[in-house]
Amino acid sequence: MVSGFAVRIDKFLKLSRLVKRRALACEMVDIGAVRLNGRMVKPSAVVRVSDAIEIAFPRRVVSVEVTLVEERAIKRGAPPVRLIEDRRLENDEHPW
């Protein structure tokens, strides 16, 4: 595993297929629906191996650990994240 690689969070979310489009990933980060290592960040924040990402979708929160950030390997099908939690939210519950 090469750990010298790093990538922007908006691009990583798209590459890892956690979010379908980079523009949507950018918007989600901007509104605070994405946290990197427990903190709100900007779309340009750098993601590295072993970082924790939490993504708040309308009805669920997904938590993952980054296992790979090398773009070529991800495009070849190597898994870029390890799922930590996929939690469903109740109707009146807020993610954080």
N, C-alpha and C positions, 0 to 999 in steps of 0.2 A: 504494500500500500504506500503510495506516494503522498506525503503530507505537506509538501511545499506548495500545493495548488490552493487557490482561493477564487471565489466567484461571488458576484453581487447576489444578494438575497432574492431580488425580483427575477433574475435570470435563473437562479437555482430552483426556485419554486416551479418555473415553467419546465426546465430540463428534467426535473424529477417527476413531473406530471402530477404534482400535488395541486397545481392550479393550471387550467387549460391554456391561458394566454398570458404573456408577459405584461401586457397593459393592465389586465385584471389583477395580476400579482402586485404590480406597482400601486394600484389603487387600494388594494387590501392593506398593504404595508402603510400607506399614507393615512388611512383612517384608523389604524391601530388594531386591526384584526390579526396581525402577525406579530409574534414576539420571538426574539432571538436571545437565547439564554436568559429568559425571563424579563427582558426589557423591550420596550417599544423602540424601533429603529427606523431609519430612512431606507428607501429602496436601494440605495448605494452601499448599505452595510455589507461587510464581507463575511461570507460563510466559510467555515473551516471544518475539517473532520473533527468529530466528537461534539460539535455544537448541538444545542437543543433548540428545536423550532416548534412553536405552538401556533396553530392556525384556527381561528374561529370562523366557522361557516355558519349559515343561518340556523341550523338545527343541531350542530355538533361541533366539538373541539377535537382536533387531531394533534397529537404530540408525537414528534419523531426525533431520532438522533441521527445526525449526519454521519454516514459511513464512507462517502466518496464524493469528491468535488471535481474530479477530472472529467471535463466535458466529453472527450472522446470515449472514455470507458462507459459513461452514462448512456451515450448515444448507441453504443454497442450492446446495451442491455444489462449492464452490471447494476445491481441495486444500490441507489445512492443514499437510501435511508433505512433505518430500522424503526418499525412502529413501536412506540411506547404505550400510547393510549388512544383510543377512538371513542370518545364519550358523547353520548346523546344528551342534548339539553332539553329540559322541560320547557313548556310554552312561555312561562314567565321568567325563566332563569337566564341570567347574563353570564357570559363566559368568564369575565374577570372584572 
